[in-house]
Amino acid sequence: MRRGLMAWDANEVPVATIEARQARLREAMRAQGLEAFIAYTNIARPAAVSWMSGFTPYWSEGVYCLPLEGTPVFATALSKRVAEWISTVMAVGEVAPTPQPGVVIGKLLAEKGISKAGILELDELPAKQATALMQNAPGVNFTDAADLFHPIRTQVDDAERALVRHAAKLAAECMNKVDVEAASAQDLIAPCELHARLSGAEEIFIAVAPDLSKSATLKRTDTAGELADTFALRISLAYKAGWVRLTRSFARTAMGATDFDRLQQMFDDFQPQAGQSIDGMLRQIFADNGATLKSWQLEQPRGGYPLAIVAGSEVSNTWTAGAPSVMGVDVETASGHWLAARPLL
Amino acid sequence: MAASGASAMQKARTEALREAMAREKVDVLVLMGNNWHADYLRYGTDFGIQEGQGIALIRADGTTTLLLDDAAECDRARGETDSCEVVHAPKLVAEARDRIARSGNRSLAASPMHLLPYGLLKLEEEDLRIADGAPVIEKLLMTKMEVELDCIRKASVLADEGYVIFRDAACPGRKDYELIAEIECFFRSKGVAENFMIIGVGGQEVRGMAPPGGKVLKQGDLVTTELSPCVNGYYAQLCRTLVVGQASETQKKAFSVYQEALEEGIRTVRAGVTAADVAKAENDVFRKYDLGKYTTSEYTRVRGHGMGLFLDQKPQILEDVDIPLVDGMTVIVHPNTYHPDAGYMVLGDALIVRPDGHECLSTLSRELFSVTAN
């Protein structure tokens, strides 16, 4: 749940940047004959609306409409008083507080005489919002616009690059707060959480694999419990809608730490390239060091999700090189699992 | 700490759910959730979702499938729940639709309906209609078993302890998000996986609470917060107000209205009264001081609400909500609103509804706290 700093800073995300993103999207809409683009947001799927508006919608749901011409409208189920606050942190667009976002956007489409609108991830749109949209805009032909959105979204601008870099910096600082002698996951997590939030992180989820000799499963603070001699920490951190993940494995013994450092160095040096066999290259570099790659994945923003797997050992490759990405691996060593993940900047 | 006893509790919840499904003649109950609305999924599967979204298929034959679109969450679920099949479903809605269609069951219900994805409506093309599952599960979410109440009691203790951390962190020159950092650190150190909190900082101009935006605390500011830690997924909430420096006479006088309203609201809580009765008791105090307009939706959302696996569950404490309070419900009574002389103020305590009254969980003083420079 959002509970860290939520603010819009025009120096970090200028209005011109948001307008340029919207202009690119509108160009693609025009090419496909769409007169409006609609995206739903909730706590799990805020990324598309963040990218379009500069605001990170938080726990309540909402529907954002970018018309081909005119002011975008963000209809949110939050109260009028909270909407006033949103207006201060949303770079571009009007806020419409309403218990029925789909009704408001449907009526807007009808008023504008729009005949064709694209919805991001139509099947995942809550039925209540979808039916309200369709009932209040009976003359509109709705289509799924995920394929239209994706190539536009993966064009990265300087503002996004800077936010992701800052998020990566904060995550690395948090990782440096790790006390390798900590007895429990709670002792490990708390200082990292404190540093992230004092530094202005919007959100941080920390998970711990408490005993890498037995399992690579990452658990939360309520279930991870005591730490064994080898453990891993995964930090998922957002700074103003820029999400990164960073995973590190730790060993309490000097020999284990040396082995882990060597694997970390190899992993940090690896740079995937478009057109390469990432799977083959990763397998080779770990095999050369006496370890076995068990699985890997690349994550990127996808649709409404801030990070979703777009390539990996069990997923066909739809990775877009150059866009913000996170690469993660699970490697088998003589002492058990070794986990790592890092942003590709 | 938080996971202990979860398995026994899940068995009890599962049994209650199956009985309700049988009573409502539901073959498959479709439960949906995310990190905000995690309650339905948690009740049906005992999994507390953090990232991505999930859909659980609870079948009358006693089997459950949990579909999750996030691979890491799927891995965690396999380690944390032993009562259901866990499936990674990157195409969550399509996977759920296929599984429901293949099962051939005709009596389907879903909850919460506002999260039902449009893609599942396509089941109608196969003559499968999904009814509202609220009659199956909502009463179970509202009225808790003793094992559930124990979690809320523990969460309430943590809320009280957490507020002390918050209060001690508040001093002139600190930023609002720094206070929240201190409290989240405390909660993580105690094994609290989730906490909901918002904050207000300032004076007469402040009309509500929101996530922290970087406001710097200064002398004379009111600092309002509601914080809501959870234990085993069960939330307890606490609302308090503090003044940076010494409270003014105006602030003290204004706050006394909230103290009286809270006491009147709490005095009303017992099994058999309605949510409306509690709201009216709170609001009548404001009306007595000619502040009735500040109990309307222009200035405040609710006068309290239920708490449980969701921090803001039914019944909402409002004068037009006629849901009766019953033994085992957990509510927070909070007459939070704007005061024209002082700004937005909050005060609220968590309660368990009992036949002859209530059990008050919050033990923290109901005073207008005052903090001075460290």
Chai-1 contact restraints between the chains, C-beta under 6 A:
chainA,res_idxA,chainB,res_idxB,connection_type,confidence,min_distance_angstrom,max_distance_angstrom,comment,restraint_id
A,M1,B,F196,contact,1.0,0.0,6.0,A-B,restraint_1
A,R2,B,P211,contact,1.0,0.0,6.0,A-B,restraint_2
A,R3,B,I180,contact,1.0,0.0,6.0,A-B,restraint_3
A,R3,B,M197,contact,1.0,0.0,6.0,A-B,restraint_4
A,G4,B,Y177,contact,1.0,0.0,6.0,A-B,restraint_5
A,L5,B,Y177,contact,1.0,0.0,6.0,A-B,restraint_6
A,L5,B,P212,contact,1.0,0.0,6.0,A-B,restraint_7
A,L5,B,G214,contact,1.0,0.0,6.0,A-B,restraint_8
A,M6,B,P211,contact,1.0,0.0,6.0,A-B,restraint_9
A,A7,B,G213,contact,1.0,0.0,6.0,A-B,restraint_10
A,A7,B,G214,contact,1.0,0.0,6.0,A-B,restraint_11
A,I43,B,N34,contact,1.0,0.0,6.0,A-B,restraint_12
A,I43,B,N35,contact,1.0,0.0,6.0,A-B,restraint_13
A,I43,B,W36,contact,1.0,0.0,6.0,A-B,restraint_14
A,A44,B,N34,contact,1.0,0.0,6.0,A-B,restraint_15
A,A44,B,G52,contact,1.0,0.0,6.0,A-B,restraint_16
A,A44,B,Q53,contact,1.0,0.0,6.0,A-B,restraint_17
A,W59,B,W36,contact,1.0,0.0,6.0,A-B,restraint_18
A,S79,B,R301,contact,1.0,0.0,6.0,A-B,restraint_19
A,R81,B,R207,contact,1.0,0.0,6.0,A-B,restraint_20
A,R81,B,G208,contact,1.0,0.0,6.0,A-B,restraint_21
A,W85,B,A210,contact,1.0,0.0,6.0,A-B,restraint_22
A,D123,B,V93,contact,1.0,0.0,6.0,A-B,restraint_23
A,D123,B,Y118,contact,1.0,0.0,6.0,A-B,restraint_24
A,D123,B,G119,contact,1.0,0.0,6.0,A-B,restraint_25
A,E124,B,V93,contact,1.0,0.0,6.0,A-B,restraint_26
A,E124,B,P117,contact,1.0,0.0,6.0,A-B,restraint_27
A,L125,B,Y118,contact,1.0,0.0,6.0,A-B,restraint_28
A,P126,B,L115,contact,1.0,0.0,6.0,A-B,restraint_29
A,A127,B,L116,contact,1.0,0.0,6.0,A-B,restraint_30
A,A127,B,Y118,contact,1.0,0.0,6.0,A-B,restraint_31
A,A127,B,L121,contact,1.0,0.0,6.0,A-B,restraint_32
A,K128,B,H114,contact,1.0,0.0,6.0,A-B,restraint_33
A,A130,B,Y118,contact,1.0,0.0,6.0,A-B,restraint_34
A,Q186,B,S189,contact,1.0,0.0,6.0,A-B,restraint_35
A,Q186,B,G191,contact,1.0,0.0,6.0,A-B,restraint_36
A,I189,B,R188,contact,1.0,0.0,6.0,A-B,restraint_37
A,A190,B,C185,contact,1.0,0.0,6.0,A-B,restraint_38
A,A190,B,R188,contact,1.0,0.0,6.0,A-B,restraint_39
A,A190,B,S189,contact,1.0,0.0,6.0,A-B,restraint_40
A,E193,B,E184,contact,1.0,0.0,6.0,A-B,restraint_41
A,E193,B,C185,contact,1.0,0.0,6.0,A-B,restraint_42
A,E193,B,R188,contact,1.0,0.0,6.0,A-B,restraint_43
A,L194,B,A181,contact,1.0,0.0,6.0,A-B,restraint_44
A,L194,B,C185,contact,1.0,0.0,6.0,A-B,restraint_45
A,R197,B,A181,contact,1.0,0.0,6.0,A-B,restraint_46
A,R197,B,E184,contact,1.0,0.0,6.0,A-B,restraint_47
A,L198,B,E178,contact,1.0,0.0,6.0,A-B,restraint_48
A,L198,B,A181,contact,1.0,0.0,6.0,A-B,restraint_49
A,F205,B,Q50,contact,1.0,0.0,6.0,A-B,restraint_50
A,T217,B,D75,contact,1.0,0.0,6.0,A-B,restraint_51
A,T217,B,G79,contact,1.0,0.0,6.0,A-B,restraint_52
A,R220,B,A193,contact,1.0,0.0,6.0,A-B,restraint_53
A,T221,B,R188,contact,1.0,0.0,6.0,A-B,restraint_54
A,T221,B,G191,contact,1.0,0.0,6.0,A-B,restraint_55
A,T221,B,A193,contact,1.0,0.0,6.0,A-B,restraint_56
A,D222,B,A2,contact,1.0,0.0,6.0,A-B,restraint_57
A,D222,B,G191,contact,1.0,0.0,6.0,A-B,restraint_58
A,D222,B,A193,contact,1.0,0.0,6.0,A-B,restraint_59
A,T223,B,A3,contact,1.0,0.0,6.0,A-B,restraint_60
A,T223,B,E80,contact,1.0,0.0,6.0,A-B,restraint_61
A,I309,B,A71,contact,1.0,0.0,6.0,A-B,restraint_62
